[in-house]
Amino acid sequence: MHQSLETVVLSVVVLSLIFAGSINSARVKEYVQEKAATCPVPNADKFVIQFPGPLNFTSGSNVVQFQGNFTVMETIQEPLEIILATNRCTLDMKTCELFNKLTLSDVCRYINDQKGIWASFFKSMEPDFHCPIKPGLYKFQNSVVDLSFATNFPLEGYRWQTSMKLYSTVKPKKELYCLSSQSLMRWVKKL
């Protein structure tokens, strides 16, 4: 009986170590924003939204935080649309293919929605950022975009290149800004 108690205790200790080891080595998905910049196009200096230099951001723990400022050169108002085009690329960036293209209209509804998914981001800018967007200098103040929802999608194993183009759809259609980004999803050890 004494030996079986030792065996039980030893088994409990071994299982505890295995279980504790699996907890310590648990992995979670993390969204990483590698690059974000004004699209490198010849007419970028004509965009209605201008950044004084490279887009200033940090990325970690599924969050992207923006710092710095930008200038709106003229009033931006509806009708507006955003076209998102996403390419799925191999990790070594040797091949890319169009993965999805999405058009969002009624953009001011998202910007002005005080309870929407983007509300805290737009509220974090100074002065108030709402439609119609007035010309002037805007500053990011603790401007955070939480992208943890993206971890629910099978995005790992690729690099994702996305262009986000903002258009005024008043005839003639005019490109107001273009943002180019590169991101990936990776598995990290949970601490």
Order of alpha helices (4+ residues) and beta strands (2+ residues): alpha-beta-beta-beta-beta-beta-beta-beta-alpha-alpha-beta-beta-beta-beta-beta
